[in-house]
Amino acid sequence: MATEQQTSAELRAQLQGGRLAGSWRLDPSRSQVRLKSRSVWGLVPVTGVFRVISGNADVSPAGEVTGTIVVAARSVDTNNEKRDVHLRSADFFDVENHPDITFTVDSVRSDNGGGEVPGSLTVRGRTRPASFGVKASGTDRDVTLDGELQVNRADFGLMWNRIGMASMDNTITVHAVFTRQ
């Protein structure tokens, strides 16, 4: 099999042809999950990264994909310790009772420009259907998915919002590199 970087269309053909069948593991050293929001009535951008992530995927011989991406909610880092402590509290992620944020992949649908990853997102013990578009690239040994998931935090019970300062709408950016096991 070729090991040079391949386009989404080539990866789709490999999925459908069964060449990517098997178990895959997220490489946390090459992957990243980021959070983007706005505060102070939309005037101040807030960005962060989750420092601890893991995941896996299984690809069937027919090209069906399932898997999970898990972030440790406690690992949120916005470069502001006071804000991070607040995000870990019961006002937001409630990490003592809900240590993980999990995206469960139901499938991967591909098209010529990339793909769609439908699944479910669990935050603070609440699970909601979610999907996001991805661009895919890779080789027969690793596959990279890049995408953004739009999330309204109210859907997950994260309602704290002192005098309406913090945006309820957030973007989760995923750069996930999966390697063949």
N, C-alpha and C positions, 0 to 999 in steps of 0.2 A: 504494500500500500504506500501511496505517496505520503510524505511527511511535510511537504510544503504547505503554507497557509492556503486555505480554501475559502471560497465565497459561500454565502448563504445557499445559493442554488446547488453548489456541489455538495454541501453538507446535507441538504434536503435529499438529494439523490442517494447519499450514503445511508441516511436514516431509512428511506424507503427500501433500499436494497439490503438492509440488514447488516451492513458493514460496521455500524456503530453499536450493534447489540452487545449488551453486557452491563457490568456495574461500573459506575463512575463516582469519584469522590471530589468534592469541592477542595481546591487548593487554597487555604486561607492566606498563605503568604503572597499569592498573586491575585487575590480577590478583594473586593471592597463593597461595603454597603454604606451609603451616605444618606443623610437626611437634610432636606432644605425646607425652610419655612420663612415666615416674615413676622416681625414683632413691631411694637410701637406703631400700631394702626397701619401696618403694611410698609412703613418707611425704612425699617432696618432688616436686612437679610440675616437669617440665622442659619448656619450650616454646621453639620456635625458628621461624625463618622462613628460607626460601631466597630470597636477594636477587636471583638471576638466573634467570629463567624464560623459556621461549619455547614456541611450539607452533603447530599448524595443524590444520585440519580440512577435509574435503571432504564435501559432501552431494550425493548423486546425485539426478537428477530423481525417482527412486522413493522418496526419503527415507532412503536408506541412508547412514550416517555412519561415516567412518573418520578417524583423525587421531592426533596425538601431543601430549603435554605433556612438555617436557624441563626439568629443573632442573639447574643447575650445582651439583654436590655441594660444590665449594669455597666456594660462597656461603652455606653454612649459618651462621646467626647466632643463638646462644642467649643473647646478652648476657653471655657469659662467655668471654673470649678463650682461657683455658687449656682449657676444655671444647671450644671450637670447633676448636682445633688438634688435640686428641685425636680428635674426630669426623672430621677430614679425614685422619687417619693410617691406616696399614694395619690398625689394630685395628678400624676401622669402615668408612668410605666408601672409603678407599684412593684418594684423588683423583688421585694421580700416575698410576695405572694405569686408573682408572675415573672419568673426569671428570664423566660425566652419569648422572643417574637419569631413566629414561624410562618413561612410561606410554603404551602404544600402545592406542588405542581401536579395537575391532573393530566396534562398533555402538552405537547408543543405543536402548534400549527404553523407551517412554514409557507412562505410565498416567495416570489422572486426578490423582494427587497428586504426580507428578514423573516420575522415570525411573530406569533402571538403566544403568550404563555398564560393559559387560564388555570386558575386554581383557587386557593383560599388563603386568606391572611388571618392569623390569630395574634391578637394583641390584648393583653390584660384579660385573658380567658374568653374573649369574644372572637368568634370566627365569622368572617364575612367572605362572600365570593369576591374574587379580585382577578384582574388579568392585566398584563402589560405587554407592550410591543418590545421586541428585541431585535438586535442585529447580531448575527452569529458569524463566527469565523473559527477556524481550527484546523486540526490535522487528525490523523487516525489515532493519535495519542492524547490530544487535549482539545477541548471545545470551549470557546469563550462566548458568553452571552452578555450583551450590554443593553440595558433598558431602564425605563423610568416608570414607576408606579405612582399614580396620584391617589392620595388618601385623605379623607376627611376624618380627623381624629375623633370627632363626636361619634362616629360609627362604632368606636371601640371604647366609649365611656371616658375618654380623656377630655373632660369638659372644663377644666380649670381655665379661666380666662379673665384675669383681673381687668375690670372696666373695658373689656373688649379689645385689649391691646394685642393679643396674640392671634395670629391667623389659625383658623380651623383647618385650612387646606394645606397639605404638605406633599412634598415630592420625595420619594425614596428612589435613589439611583443605585442600580445594581451593576457591578462588574464582576461576573462570576466565571472563574476558570475551573473547569472540571477535567480531571485526568482519569484515564482508564485504569482500573484496578487490576 
